[in-house]
Amino acid sequence: MKKVIELIRVSTEGQAATDRASIPAQRAVNRRTCAQYGLEIIRSISIEDVSGACVLLAPEMQQLIEAMRSPDVHGVVAREFSRLMRPENFEDFALLQVFVDSRTVLYLPEGPLDLNSKTGRLMGTIRAAIAGMERTEILERVWSAKEEKRRRGELAQSHIVLPFAVGYDESRGFYYKPEAERVREAFRLFLAGNQSYGQLAKLVGVTSRGMHLIMRNPIWTGWRVIDKKRDSSAAGRYSNANGRQADRRKIARAPEEIIRTKVIQEPLISDEEFQSVQKIMNLKQARHWRTQPDLERRFTYNGFLTCAVCGQIVHTALARRDYYACKGRRTEHVCSTRYMAREKLEERLDSMFAEQLTRAAFLENCIEQLSSHRQQDDSTVRIRRLTAEVNSLREKRNRILEAFFDGNISREEQKSRLEAIDKDIRRAQDLLTRTNPPSSANLQSLVESFAPLVEWRYWTRDQKRLVLAALIPDIRVADYKIAALGIDPTVFSNQNTRTDMDSWPQPA
């Protein structure tokens, strides 16, 4: 019998739930295909919560590609071509080349598809294009149905999109929840002169940014205005981890696409009050110091400094001249670190970046430290162990399903067993996600990264901050002394945990 790998894919977590029949149905069809063509399944790969346009990003698909290179693997069996892929752009067609290079045959219920033959190559390309077109048509149909519901004043998505303190059910439609009274009080206080988003946010129980968005929403006047939509193009898709389903970027709707519907007849706020609040908010935004075109940003290292004494963030401050000041000293009064003049401290920091970080001895010491960490790092072993655990649990899950289909266990026993195994799988996958692989930084990569810093003193503030945002340094300073400079080995990725925001407003 010819050895094949079984491929099962569902696009959403809901389709993979134990009460849904999508995965069992795919497995049953694959078993019939194997019986028809004399195939033996030696491995089953199940991909869940992955769209057909993102299969190449899924680690399970990479495992399939790796397994296909084995000379023992003759083919891949799937219920239909769309389980393999639904290409969104031409880069996705690279998966077909893997079948050609490995001389792997794709087995479908209607027959084998050998992409090495002329007919198979033509049919494979056509089937892939049709699968991609079907995906586009499905999205268009779903979008059209949702748009119609929005125009009728109905909720077209899940309740997670509802604004704060707004509910919805099919019988009542949209309605205000009891906590909406806190929003009414926030509007009243704002018009009465309390225009601090932070203070109003504490009253309502949200963040300052959330309070700003709440007060901009016309839902409080009874009107639902939808002026944004998700970008359905390939460029609008977020690059999600492991190919899992993610949201798409929001873009502004064209004027003719904006939907305005009266959904609540008794508004929480009158139109006059709402418009008055919007005018005040617009004025506040226009006069904010960050929006001033002539704003001079003088501090270079703000956002990247930490107090070496108490561990608090170092803010910027103005006291007749520019200073860097520890938060523990300035606001909490628990640190003894002095205020540090901007010019003096930045001169020393510039010297560190231009001279110390480019010395050979410093780079060699970094390599020694990285090598030491790698020797002590057991993340590779943990990743291998957790991956094996997940694979073992999935195989156990498949055996339970097979036992249920063969009538050896009842539905209740199957459900209880699967719930326990799914819980263990989620736990192992969560640990696997949080386990970082060891850094592979070497001397060459460090030299290439730090060599341009020789001319650090001659760079502009914006140029320096671009590099700081990429390095994500944790610079420990106190009383003009640079105690430590921490740079995570994962600096050579594009992760960033800091923002380019000044801590204090421009002085009057």
C-alpha positions as CSV (number, residue, x, y, z in Angstrom):
1,M,0.0,0.0,0.0
2,K,1.2,3.5,-0.8
3,K,1.9,5.6,2.3
4,V,0.3,9.0,2.5
5,I,-0.2,11.9,4.9
6,E,-3.7,12.9,5.8
7,L,-4.4,16.7,5.7
8,I,-7.4,18.1,7.7
9,R,-8.0,21.9,7.9
10,V,-10.8,24.0,9.3
11,S,-10.8,27.8,9.1
12,T,-12.1,28.7,12.5
13,E,-12.0,27.4,16.1
14,G,-15.8,27.0,16.0
15,Q,-15.5,24.5,13.1
16,A,-13.0,22.5,15.2
17,A,-15.3,22.3,18.2
18,T,-16.3,18.8,19.4
19,D,-19.9,19.5,18.7
20,R,-19.2,20.2,15.0
21,A,-18.8,17.5,12.4
22,S,-16.4,19.2,10.0
23,I,-13.2,17.4,11.2
24,P,-14.9,13.9,11.5
25,A,-16.5,14.4,8.1
26,Q,-13.1,15.2,6.5
27,R,-11.6,12.2,8.2
28,A,-14.4,9.9,7.0
29,V,-14.0,11.0,3.4
30,N,-10.2,10.6,3.6
31,R,-10.7,7.0,4.8
32,R,-12.9,6.2,1.8
33,T,-10.4,7.8,-0.5
34,C,-7.6,5.6,0.9
35,A,-9.7,2.5,0.6
36,Q,-10.5,3.3,-3.0
37,Y,-6.9,3.9,-4.1
38,G,-5.1,1.5,-1.8
39,L,-3.5,4.1,0.5
40,E,-2.1,3.8,4.0
41,I,-2.2,6.9,6.3
42,I,1.0,7.0,8.3
43,R,0.4,10.5,9.8
44,S,-2.5,12.8,10.2
45,I,-2.0,16.6,10.3
46,S,-4.8,18.7,11.5
47,I,-4.8,22.5,11.0
48,E,-7.3,24.5,13.0
49,D,-8.2,28.2,13.0
50,V,-6.2,28.8,9.8
51,S,-7.6,30.4,6.7
52,G,-6.8,28.9,3.3
53,A,-4.9,32.1,2.4
54,C,-2.6,31.7,5.4
55,V,-1.7,28.0,5.3
56,L,2.0,28.6,4.5
57,L,2.3,30.5,7.9
58,A,1.0,27.6,9.9
59,P,3.6,25.4,11.6
60,E,1.5,22.3,10.8
61,M,1.8,23.1,7.1
62,Q,5.6,23.4,7.5
63,Q,5.6,20.0,9.2
64,L,3.6,18.6,6.2
65,I,6.1,20.1,3.8
66,E,9.0,18.6,5.7
67,A,7.3,15.2,5.8
68,M,6.6,15.3,2.1
69,R,10.4,15.4,1.4
70,S,10.7,11.9,2.9
71,P,11.1,9.2,0.2
72,D,8.6,7.0,2.1
73,V,5.8,9.4,1.6
74,H,3.9,8.9,-1.7
75,G,1.2,11.5,-1.4
76,V,-1.2,13.6,0.6
77,V,-4.9,12.9,1.0
78,A,-7.5,15.6,1.6
79,R,-11.3,15.9,1.3
80,E,-11.1,18.6,-1.3
81,F,-8.5,20.9,-2.9
82,S,-9.6,23.9,-0.8
83,R,-8.4,22.1,2.3
84,L,-4.9,22.5,1.0
85,M,-5.1,26.1,0.1
86,R,-7.3,29.0,-1.0
87,P,-4.6,31.4,-2.4
88,E,-5.1,35.1,-1.9
89,N,-2.0,36.2,-3.9
90,F,0.5,34.6,-6.3
91,E,3.0,33.9,-3.5
92,D,0.7,31.2,-2.2
93,F,1.1,29.1,-5.3
94,A,4.6,28.3,-4.0
95,L,3.0,25.4,-2.1
96,L,2.3,23.7,-5.5
97,Q,6.0,23.7,-6.3
98,V,6.6,21.8,-3.1
99,F,4.5,19.0,-4.5
100,V,6.5,19.1,-7.7
101,D,9.9,19.1,-6.0
102,S,9.0,16.2,-3.7
103,R,7.1,14.3,-6.4
104,T,4.1,14.0,-4.1
105,V,0.7,13.2,-5.4
106,L,-2.4,14.9,-4.0
107,Y,-5.3,12.4,-3.5
108,L,-8.8,13.7,-3.6
109,P,-12.1,11.9,-3.6
110,E,-12.5,12.5,-7.4
111,G,-9.0,11.1,-8.1
112,P,-5.3,11.6,-7.8
113,L,-3.7,14.9,-8.9
114,D,0.0,14.5,-10.0
115,L,1.4,18.0,-10.3
116,N,4.5,16.6,-12.1
117,S,2.5,15.7,-15.1
118,K,1.4,18.3,-17.7
119,T,-2.3,17.7,-17.1
120,G,-1.8,17.7,-13.3
121,R,0.2,21.0,-13.4
122,L,-2.6,22.6,-15.4
123,M,-5.4,21.2,-13.3
124,G,-3.6,22.0,-10.1
125,T,-3.1,25.7,-11.1
126,I,-6.8,25.9,-12.2
127,R,-8.0,24.3,-9.0
128,A,-6.0,26.6,-6.8
129,A,-7.3,29.6,-8.7
130,I,-10.9,28.4,-8.4
131,A,-10.4,27.8,-4.6
132,G,-9.1,31.3,-4.2
133,M,-12.0,32.8,-6.2
134,E,-14.5,30.8,-4.1
135,R,-12.9,32.3,-1.0
136,T,-13.4,35.8,-2.4
137,E,-17.0,35.1,-3.4
138,I,-17.7,33.7,0.1
139,L,-16.3,36.9,1.7
140,E,-18.3,39.1,-0.6
141,R,-21.6,37.2,0.2
142,V,-20.9,37.4,3.9
143,W,-20.1,41.1,3.6
144,S,-23.2,41.9,1.6
145,A,-25.4,40.1,4.2
146,K,-23.8,41.9,7.1
147,E,-24.1,45.3,5.3
148,E,-27.8,44.7,4.8
149,K,-28.2,44.0,8.5
150,R,-26.3,47.1,9.4
151,R,-28.5,49.2,7.2
152,R,-31.6,47.8,8.9
153,G,-30.2,48.8,12.3
154,E,-29.3,45.3,13.4
155,L,-26.1,43.8,14.9
156,A,-24.2,42.1,12.1
157,Q,-21.4,40.7,14.2
158,S,-20.8,39.3,17.7
159,H,-21.5,41.3,20.8
160,I,-17.8,42.0,21.2
161,V,-18.1,45.0,18.8
162,L,-20.7,46.7,20.9
163,P,-19.7,49.9,22.6
164,F,-19.3,50.2,26.3
165,A,-22.7,50.1,28.2
166,V,-24.6,49.3,25.0
167,G,-26.4,45.9,24.6
168,Y,-28.3,44.2,21.8
169,D,-30.8,41.4,21.4
170,E,-33.1,40.5,18.5
171,S,-36.3,41.4,20.3
172,R,-35.2,44.8,21.8
173,G,-32.6,45.8,19.3
174,F,-29.9,48.2,20.7
175,Y,-30.4,49.4,24.2
176,Y,-28.4,51.1,27.0
177,K,-27.2,49.1,29.9
178,P,-27.4,50.3,33.5
179,E,-23.7,51.4,33.5
180,A,-24.6,53.9,30.7
181,E,-25.7,56.2,33.6
182,R,-22.0,56.7,34.3
183,V,-21.5,57.8,30.8
184,R,-24.3,60.3,31.2
185,E,-22.7,61.7,34.3
186,A,-19.3,61.9,32.5
187,F,-20.9,64.1,29.8
188,R,-22.5,66.3,32.5
189,L,-19.2,66.7,34.3
190,F,-17.4,67.5,31.0
191,L,-19.9,70.3,30.2
192,A,-19.6,71.5,33.8
193,G,-15.9,72.0,33.4
194,N,-14.2,68.8,34.4
195,Q,-12.5,68.0,31.1
196,S,-9.8,65.6,32.3
197,Y,-10.2,62.3,30.4
198,G,-8.3,60.6,33.2
199,Q,-10.6,61.7,35.9
200,L,-13.7,60.9,33.9
201,A,-12.2,57.5,33.0
202,K,-12.0,56.6,36.7
203,L,-15.6,57.5,37.1
204,V,-16.8,55.3,34.2
205,G,-14.3,52.5,34.8
206,V,-12.3,52.6,31.6
207,T,-8.9,53.9,30.3
208,S,-8.3,57.5,29.4
209,R,-8.1,56.6,25.7
210,G,-11.3,54.5,26.1
211,M,-13.0,57.5,27.7
212,H,-12.1,59.7,24.7
213,L,-13.5,57.1,22.3
214,I,-16.7,56.8,24.3
215,M,-17.4,60.5,24.2
216,R,-16.8,60.6,20.4
217,N,-19.4,57.9,19.8
218,P,-22.8,59.2,18.6
219,I,-24.6,56.1,19.9
220,W,-25.4,58.2,23.0
221,T,-27.7,60.3,20.8
222,G,-29.4,57.1,19.6
223,W,-27.6,57.0,16.2
224,R,-25.3,54.3,15.1
225,V,-22.7,55.6,12.7
226,I,-20.4,53.2,10.9
227,D,-17.7,55.1,9.1
228,K,-15.0,52.5,9.0
229,K,-14.7,49.0,7.6
230,R,-12.2,46.1,7.4
231,D,-9.8,46.1,4.4
232,S,-10.7,43.0,2.5
233,S,-7.7,43.1,0.2
234,A,-4.6,41.0,0.7
235,A,-2.7,44.1,2.0
236,G,-5.3,44.6,4.8
237,R,-4.5,41.2,6.4
238,Y,-2.4,41.4,9.6
239,S,0.6,39.1,9.7
240,N,-0.6,36.8,12.4
241,A,1.4,34.3,14.4
242,N,1.4,30.8,13.1
243,G,-1.1,31.6,10.4
244,R,-4.0,31.8,12.9
245,Q,-7.0,33.9,12.1
246,A,-6.6,37.5,12.9
247,D,-8.5,40.7,12.2
248,R,-7.9,43.0,9.3
249,R,-6.9,46.6,9.3
250,K,-9.6,49.3,9.6
251,I,-9.9,51.8,6.8
252,A,-12.2,54.8,6.3
253,R,-15.4,54.2,4.3
254,A,-16.1,56.2,1.2
255,P,-18.8,58.9,1.9
256,E,-21.4,56.8,0.1
257,E,-20.6,53.7,2.2
258,I,-21.1,55.4,5.6
259,I,-24.1,54.0,7.4
260,R,-26.2,56.2,9.8
261,T,-29.1,54.5,11.4
262,K,-31.3,55.5,14.3
263,V,-31.2,52.5,16.6
264,I,-32.3,53.8,20.0
265,Q,-35.4,56.1,20.1
266,E,-34.8,57.5,23.6
267,P,-31.2,58.9,23.5
268,L,-28.9,59.1,26.6
269,I,-27.6,62.5,25.5
270,S,-29.4,65.2,23.5
271,D,-28.0,66.2,20.2
272,E,-27.2,69.7,21.5
273,E,-25.2,68.4,24.5
274,F,-23.3,65.9,22.3
275,Q,-22.3,68.5,19.7
276,S,-21.2,70.9,22.5
277,V,-18.9,68.2,23.9
278,Q,-17.5,67.5,20.4
279,K,-16.7,71.2,19.9
280,I,-14.9,71.3,23.2
281,M,-13.0,68.1,22.5
282,N,-11.9,69.4,19.0
283,L,-10.7,72.6,20.7
284,K,-8.7,70.6,23.3
285,Q,-7.1,68.6,20.6
286,A,-6.2,71.6,18.5
287,R,-4.6,73.3,21.4
288,H,-2.8,70.3,22.8
289,W,1.0,70.8,22.9
290,R,1.7,67.7,20.9
291,T,-0.3,69.0,17.9
292,Q,1.6,72.3,17.8
293,P,3.5,72.6,14.5
294,D,6.4,74.5,16.0
295,L,6.9,72.0,18.8
296,E,10.6,71.4,19.6
297,R,11.4,68.0,20.8
298,R,14.6,68.4,22.7
299,F,15.1,65.1,24.7
300,T,16.7,62.2,22.8
301,Y,16.6,59.4,25.3
302,N,13.2,59.8,26.9
303,G,11.4,56.5,27.1
304,F,14.6,54.5,27.2
305,L,16.0,55.4,30.6
306,T,15.4,53.7,34.0
307,C,16.6,54.7,37.4
308,A,19.5,52.6,38.6
309,V,18.5,53.1,42.2
310,C,14.8,52.4,42.4
311,G,14.0,51.0,39.0
312,Q,11.4,53.6,38.1
313,I,11.1,55.2,34.6
314,V,13.1,58.4,34.1
315,H,10.9,61.2,32.9
316,T,11.6,64.5,31.4
317,A,11.1,67.7,33.4
318,L,11.5,71.5,33.1
319,A,12.8,73.4,36.1
320,R,14.3,76.6,34.6
321,R,16.2,74.2,32.3
322,D,15.7,70.7,30.8
323,Y,16.2,67.8,33.2
324,Y,15.9,64.0,33.3
325,A,14.2,63.1,36.5
326,C,13.4,59.7,38.1
327,K,9.6,59.1,38.6
328,G,10.3,57.9,42.1
329,R,11.9,61.2,42.9
330,R,9.6,63.5,41.0
331,T,6.1,62.1,41.6
332,E,6.3,59.4,44.3
333,H,9.1,61.0,46.4
334,V,10.7,57.7,47.3
335,C,14.0,58.0,45.5
336,S,17.1,60.1,46.3
337,T,18.4,60.3,42.7
338,R,19.2,63.9,41.7
339,Y,17.7,65.7,38.7
340,M,20.1,65.3,35.7
341,A,20.6,68.1,33.3
342,R,19.7,67.1,29.8
343,E,22.8,68.4,28.0
344,K,25.2,66.8,30.5
345,L,23.5,63.4,30.7
346,E,23.0,63.1,26.9
347,E,26.7,64.0,26.3
348,R,27.7,61.0,28.4
349,L,25.1,58.7,26.7
350,D,26.3,59.8,23.3
351,S,29.8,59.0,24.3
352,M,28.7,55.5,25.4
353,F,26.9,54.8,22.1
354,A,29.7,56.2,19.9
355,E,32.7,54.8,21.7
356,Q,32.0,52.0,24.2
357,L,29.4,50.1,22.1
358,T,31.8,49.9,19.1
359,R,34.9,48.6,21.0
360,A,36.1,45.1,20.1
361,A,36.4,44.2,23.8
362,F,32.8,45.1,24.4
363,L,31.5,43.0,21.5
364,E,33.6,40.0,22.5
365,N,32.2,40.3,26.0
366,C,28.6,40.3,24.5
367,I,29.4,37.1,22.6
368,E,30.7,35.5,25.8
369,Q,27.6,36.4,27.7
370,L,25.3,35.2,24.9
371,S,27.2,31.9,24.7
372,S,26.9,31.5,28.5
373,H,23.2,32.1,28.3
374,R,22.8,29.6,25.5
375,Q,24.6,27.0,27.5
376,Q,22.2,27.6,30.4
377,D,19.1,28.0,28.3
378,D,16.9,25.0,28.2
379,S,14.3,26.5,25.9
380,T,15.3,24.2,23.0
381,V,14.7,21.1,25.1
382,R,11.4,22.6,26.4
383,I,10.2,23.4,22.9
384,R,11.1,19.9,21.7
385,R,9.4,18.3,24.7
386,L,6.2,20.5,24.4
387,T,5.9,19.8,20.7
388,A,6.2,16.1,21.3
389,E,3.5,16.4,24.0
390,V,1.1,18.3,21.7
391,N,1.6,15.7,18.9
392,S,1.1,12.9,21.3
393,L,-2.1,14.5,22.6
394,R,-3.4,15.0,19.1
395,E,-2.8,11.4,18.2
396,K,-4.6,10.4,21.4
397,R,-7.5,12.6,20.4
398,N,-7.6,11.0,17.0
399,R,-7.8,7.5,18.6
400,I,-10.7,8.6,20.7
401,L,-12.6,9.9,17.7
402,E,-11.8,6.6,15.8
403,A,-13.1,4.6,18.8
404,F,-16.3,6.7,18.8
405,F,-16.8,6.2,15.0
406,D,-16.3,2.5,15.4
407,G,-18.9,2.4,18.1
408,N,-16.6,1.3,20.9
409,I,-17.4,4.3,23.2
410,S,-20.5,6.4,23.8
411,R,-21.0,10.0,22.8
412,E,-20.9,11.1,26.5
413,E,-17.6,9.3,27.1
414,Q,-16.1,10.7,23.9
415,K,-17.1,14.2,24.9
416,S,-15.6,13.9,28.4
417,R,-12.4,12.5,27.1
418,L,-12.0,15.1,24.4
419,E,-12.6,17.9,26.8
420,A,-9.8,16.7,29.0
421,I,-7.4,16.3,26.1
422,D,-8.3,19.6,24.5
423,K,-7.6,21.3,27.8
424,D,-4.2,19.6,28.0
425,I,-3.5,20.6,24.3
426,R,-4.3,24.3,25.0
427,R,-2.1,24.3,28.1
428,A,0.8,22.8,26.2
429,Q,0.3,25.1,23.3
430,D,0.2,28.1,25.6
431,L,3.5,27.1,27.2
432,L,5.0,26.5,23.8
433,T,3.9,30.0,22.6
434,R,5.6,31.6,25.7
435,T,8.8,29.6,25.3
436,N,11.3,31.7,23.3
437,P,14.0,29.8,21.2
438,P,17.6,30.6,22.2
439,S,19.2,33.6,20.6
440,S,21.5,32.9,17.6
441,A,23.3,36.2,17.7
442,N,27.0,36.0,16.8
443,L,29.9,38.4,16.5
444,Q,29.3,39.2,12.9
445,S,25.7,40.2,13.6
446,L,26.8,42.4,16.5
447,V,29.5,44.1,14.5
448,E,27.1,44.8,11.7
449,S,24.5,46.2,14.1
450,F,26.8,48.4,16.1
451,A,29.3,49.6,13.5
452,P,27.2,52.6,12.3
453,L,27.2,54.0,15.9
454,V,30.7,55.4,15.5
455,E,29.2,58.5,14.0
456,W,26.4,58.6,16.7
457,R,27.3,62.2,17.9
458,Y,26.7,63.6,14.4
459,W,23.2,62.1,14.0
460,T,20.1,64.1,14.4
461,R,17.7,63.4,17.3
462,D,15.2,61.7,14.9
463,Q,18.0,59.4,13.5
464,K,19.1,58.4,17.0
465,R,15.6,57.6,18.1
466,L,15.0,55.4,15.1
467,V,17.9,53.3,16.2
468,L,16.9,53.4,19.8
469,A,13.4,52.2,18.9
470,A,15.1,49.3,17.0
471,L,17.5,48.4,19.8
472,I,15.0,48.8,22.6
473,P,17.7,49.4,25.2
474,D,17.1,49.5,28.9
475,I,19.6,52.2,30.1
476,R,20.1,52.4,33.8
477,V,21.2,55.8,35.0
478,A,21.5,57.6,38.3
479,D,23.3,60.8,39.3
480,Y,24.8,61.1,35.8
481,K,26.3,57.6,36.1
482,I,25.4,54.9,33.5
483,A,25.1,51.8,35.6
484,A,24.0,49.4,32.9
485,L,22.9,49.0,29.4
486,G,20.5,46.1,28.6
487,I,19.8,44.9,25.1
488,D,17.7,41.8,24.7
489,P,19.3,39.2,22.3
490,T,16.0,39.3,20.4
491,V,16.9,42.8,19.4
492,F,17.6,41.5,15.9
493,S,13.8,40.9,15.5
494,N,11.2,43.7,15.0
495,Q,9.7,43.5,18.4
496,N,9.3,46.8,20.2
497,T,8.0,47.5,23.7
498,R,8.6,51.3,23.9
499,T,6.9,54.2,22.3
500,D,8.3,57.5,21.0
501,M,6.3,59.7,23.3
502,D,7.7,62.5,25.4
503,S,6.8,62.2,29.0
504,W,6.1,65.9,29.8
505,P,4.4,68.7,27.9
506,Q,6.2,71.5,26.3
507,P,6.8,74.4,28.8
508,A,4.7,77.5,28.3
